[in-house]
């Protein structure tokens, strides 16, 4: 029988621990950690994410600031905003919610953020430091996955770990972390849409981390009995039985894969809540610096 990895409950627990620490800091004469978020336009997904981030700040006892712009903002105006936040000593960390409108160069904006305030962990300095195992801000989703594996006492050292997907946000950093001695210490294979032996690789894996962005991509014939399956996928698929008209689907065909697993994350309620929780951990770390 598989054990469900409850990201929602784990995130609540970690946020309560952060709130306790913030209380001690403030009682000791320190200041509240302060996270700012910049939201451009009215993308539905981004609106929800940012709302959840503001709520998480409240739960952790942080100060939060939301800066909103319409999607016709110029790149220069956005870069000027980033520069103001870089210089604002009251703000410990900030994020610019992606995706940005087409006329703005996302990479340019990301690189303009002071790495010491880059709590999303997307700046090349943080990515580079992470790759060689130095202290840095680890991007939120990979950090959330590492935290879940640790909290559930899942053995990773020496295990074969297959990562599906090679994105800069999940696949690549996840591979780096699972390889490194102090985090995963695993033997890592990265597969993607052009991998010829994808099924065989998955079948040999002790741990599968699916971040390929294709609903129900991982099926029972790809998973060996006793494997640990971490599902990072969140794709909106039409569902006429839901009031919203859609449901969130993961990259794993849960009903058919779960009976084979020792541990598995659900979608929603698995990796998602941990992502925001990791952002809070990074903000606390920035404040303590």
N, C-alpha and C positions, 0 to 999 in steps of 0.2 A: 504493500500500500504506500502510495507516495505521500510526502509531506508538502503541504502548500507553503510557499515562502510568502508571508504576509507583509508586503512592503508598507501598507497603510499603517498597520499596528507598529511596525519597527520605526517608521518615520515619526509617529506620535511620541513614541518613547524617547527618541533622540531629541525632538523639539522640547520635550519636558526637561531633559537633561541640560540642554542649552539655556532654557529659561532660568533654571536653578543657578547656572554659572553666571548669567547676566545679572541676576539678583545679587549674587555675592559681590560682583564687580562694582555695581552701583552702590551697594551698602558700604563698600570699602572706599568710596569716594571717587570711583572711576566713572566714565561716561557710558551711556547706552550705545551699543553698536548701531551704525546708521547705514542702511542700504538704499541706494537710489536706482530707479529703473526708468529707462527712456523708451517710450512706446511711440512709434511712428505709424500713422494710419489706423485702420480699423479692421485688421485681419482677425477673424473669429477666434482662431486657435491662439494667437498672440494675446488677445484680450483676456481669454480664460487663464492662460499661463500667468500673466502679470497680476491678475486678480488673486490667484492662488499664492503668488509670491508675497503680495501685500498682507494677505491673511496669515501666512506663515511668519512674517515679521512680527505681527501682533502676538502670536502664540509664543514666540521666542523672546519677547520683551525688547525687540529692536525698534528703532525709529525707522520709518520708511518714507521715501519721497517718490512720487510718480510724476514724471515730466512727459507731457503729451504734445505731439506735433501732428499736424495734418500730413497726408502723404505727398503734398506738393512742396514740402520743405526742401531747400537746396542742400547739397552736400556740404557747402561752406558753413551754412547755419548749424548743421548737425555737428560738424567738426568743432565749431566754436563752443557748442554746448558741452562736448566731450572735454574740451580744454578747461572750461569753467569747473567741471566736476573733478578733473585731475587736480586742480588748484584748491578746491574747497576742503579745508582741513577738518570740517565737521563730518564729511562723508568718507566712510571707511572703504566702501566698495560700491561699484555700480555696474549695471549691465545695460547694454543696448539690445533690446529684444529683436531677434532675427525672425523671419526674413525682413529685409528693408526693401523699399520700392526700387524698381529696376534702374532708375537713374542715379542711384547712390552706390558707390563702390564699397561693398561690405568689408572687404579685406582692409581697405584704407581706414575705415572707421575702427575696426578691431585693433589695428596697429597703432591708432592714435591714443588708445586707452593706456593709462599708466599701468604697467604690469603689476605694481603693488596694490592696485585697486581692481584688478581684473578678476573678480570673483567667479566669473564664468569659466575662466581657465582657457580662453581661446587665443590669447596673445602669443605670438611666436616665442617670446621669452619664456613664458610658462610652459608651453608645449615642449620646447627644447630642454628646459630644466627637468621636466617630467621624464623625458626620454632617457636622460642619463642618471635618473634617480636622485636629483637634488631637490631640496625643499622648494615647493611651488604651490600654486593653486591648481588642483587637478580638476578637469572639467566635470560638471555635475553628474552626468549620467554614469560614466565609468566609475567615479568615486562612490556613487550610490550602489552600484553592483558589487564593488569590492567590499563595501560596508555590509551588505546583505550576506555575502558569502561568509564573512567573519562572524557576524552576529548569530548565524545559524550553525556555526562550527563546522562548515563544510570543508573537508580536506582538499586543498588544491596543490600542495607541494608534490612535484613529480608526476602529476596527473596529465593526461592528454586533453588539452582544451582546444576546441574548434570554434573560431569566431566567424560568423557569417556576416559579411559586409565589411567595407574598408573605408567608411566615411571618416572625415577628420574629427567629427563630434563623438562618435562611438567606436567604430571598428578599430581604427589605428591606435587611439589611446588605450583602448581595452587590451589590445594585443601587447602593447608596451608594459602595461601594469601586470598582466597575467604572467609575463615573462620574468619580471623583476623579482629578485630574491625576497625583498621585504614585503611584497604584496602577494603575488600569486605563486611564484616559484614553479610554474607549470611548463609543460612542453606545448608550445602554441602553434597552431596552424590557422592561417587566415584564408577563408574561401570567399569567392564573390561570384557574380553572375557568369563569368567566363571560366570558372574552374571546371576542368574536365572530370575530376574524380570527386566531386562534391559529396555525393551520397556515401561513397566508401569512407571518405574522411570522417563524415558525421557518425557513421556506424561504429567507427573505432574510438570515438570520443567519450571520455568520462564526463566532460562538461561541455555543453553546447551553449554559446551565447549568440542568439539570433537577432541581428540588427540589419536585416536586408531590406526592410520596408515593403515586403510582399505578403499580404494576408494569407495565413494558413500555409505558408511555404514548407514548413517542417512537418513531415508526416511520419506515421509510425514506422515505416520501413527505413527511416533514416536514423533511428534512435536505438541504441543497444540497451538491454534491460539494466536498470540501476543507475542510468545516467542522470546527471543534474542538468536541467534545462532552464536557462534564463531567457525570457522573451522580452526584447526591447521594443518590438514593433507596436505602433499605434496608428492604424489606418482607419479612417471613417468608411464604413461600408453601409450601403443602403439597407434599412430594416423597417419594413412597413408596420411591424408590430410595435415599434417604439414611438413615443410621442414626438421625439425629435426627428424621426424619420431615418435615423442611422444608429449604428452601434460601433463601438471601438473593437477592432479585431487585431490580434497580435500576429506575429510571424509564425506562430506554432499552432497546429491544429490540435487544440487543447484536449478535447474529448477523446481523441484517438491516441495521443502521445502520452498523456498523464499516467495511464495505468502502467506504463513501462518505467516511469521515473522513480528515483529515490526522492528527489526534490524538484519542484517546478514553480515558476512564478505565474500568477494569473494576469490577464489583461482585461479590464483595468485593475488597479490595486496591487500591482507588483513593483516594477521598476519605477513607474511614473512618480508616485509620492516620494520616493527616495531622491529623485532628481532635485526637487525643490528643497528637500531636507539638506542635501549636500551643499546647495547654494548658501543655506543658513550657516552650515559648518564653516564654509570658506569666509563668510562675512565676519563671523566671530574671530576667526584666525587673523583676518585683516585688522580688526579692531585691536586685538591683543598685540599686534606688531607696533 
